[in-house]
Amino acid sequence: IGYGISHSVLGGIEYQIHSQDFAHFITFQALARYTKGVRVPVQLTAVWGTKICNGLTFSGYADFYEDRGAFAFSSEPQIWYNVGKWMKMDNLFVGTEIELSYNFAGRGFMCNPCLGIKWKL
């Protein structure tokens, strides 16, 4: 029932730009993508992360690829705040993620905001 997500195999190259302390980075990936029935076997991906200020981080990814004859895009930008620093538990974060996609799983544009609690190991 519904729309299945195709199995894929990816392999490729990556280039990363980062600050000296790795507090800010962006990674670009050009990937060969094997998925049954795909005409354009390429996926472009960017992954980023930055510490905005004391306890606040911005991170996420964006993918651009072809799926079943149509180009698709998905991204999940996230903002997290370290609330645990006020309780001597530096691993506790609260935040939000916005799932953005176009033609993912055969659907048009989708925007799904989420709230979350995260324990960072």
C-alpha positions in Angstrom: 0.0 0.0 0.0 1.3 3.4 -0.8 4.7 4.3 -2.3 7.8 2.3 -1.6 11.2 3.9 -1.2 13.7 2.4 -3.6 16.9 0.8 -2.3 20.0 2.7 -3.4 23.7 2.2 -3.3 25.8 5.4 -3.2 29.5 6.0 -3.6 31.5 9.2 -4.5 33.6 12.0 -3.4 33.4 14.6 -0.6 34.8 18.0 -0.1 34.7 19.7 3.4 35.2 23.3 4.4 35.5 23.9 8.2 36.8 26.2 10.8 40.0 25.4 12.6 38.0 24.0 15.7 35.4 22.3 13.5 32.6 24.4 15.1 31.5 25.4 11.7 31.5 23.2 8.6 29.9 22.4 5.3 30.4 19.3 3.3 29.7 18.8 -0.4 29.2 15.3 -1.9 29.0 14.2 -5.5 27.7 10.6 -5.4 27.2 7.9 -8.0 23.8 6.5 -7.2 22.5 3.1 -8.2 18.8 2.8 -7.9 16.7 0.5 -10.1 15.0 2.4 -12.9 16.9 5.7 -12.5 18.1 7.4 -15.7 20.4 10.0 -14.0 22.6 8.0 -11.6 23.9 11.0 -9.6 23.1 12.5 -6.2 24.3 15.8 -4.9 24.4 16.3 -1.1 25.4 19.1 1.2 25.7 18.7 5.0 26.3 21.6 7.3 26.7 22.5 11.0 27.5 25.7 12.9 27.5 26.9 16.5 25.5 30.1 16.3 26.1 31.3 19.9 26.5 29.8 23.4 24.4 26.6 23.3 22.6 27.2 20.0 23.5 25.1 16.9 22.2 25.0 13.3 22.7 21.8 11.2 21.2 19.8 8.5 21.5 18.4 5.0 20.1 18.8 1.5 19.9 16.1 -1.2 19.1 16.5 -4.9 18.6 13.4 -7.1 16.4 11.7 -9.6 13.7 9.2 -8.4 11.4 7.3 -10.8 11.7 9.7 -13.7 11.4 13.0 -11.7 14.0 15.1 -9.9 13.7 15.1 -6.1 14.9 17.3 -3.3 14.9 16.7 0.4 16.4 18.7 3.3 16.1 18.7 7.1 17.5 21.9 8.6 17.6 21.7 12.4 18.1 24.2 15.3 19.1 22.8 18.7 19.6 24.6 22.0 21.6 23.0 24.9 19.2 23.4 27.8 21.2 20.8 29.7 23.9 23.3 30.4 21.6 25.0 32.9 21.2 21.6 34.7 24.7 20.3 34.5 23.7 17.8 31.8 25.6 19.1 28.7 24.1 16.3 26.6 20.4 17.5 26.7 19.1 19.6 23.8 15.7 20.8 22.7 15.0 22.0 19.2 13.2 21.8 15.9 13.6 20.2 12.5 11.8 21.1 9.3 11.5 18.3 6.9 11.3 19.8 3.4 10.9 17.7 0.3 9.9 17.9 -3.3 9.0 14.7 -5.2 10.2 12.5 -2.3 8.3 9.2 -2.4 6.3 10.4 -5.4 4.7 13.4 -3.6 4.9 17.1 -4.5 6.2 19.7 -2.1 6.0 18.7 1.6 6.9 20.7 4.7 6.7 18.9 8.0 7.9 20.8 11.1 8.9 18.7 14.1 9.8 19.5 17.7 12.4 17.3 19.5 14.4 16.5 22.6 17.9 15.1 22.0 20.5 13.4 24.2 23.9 13.7 22.5 26.3 10.8 23.3 
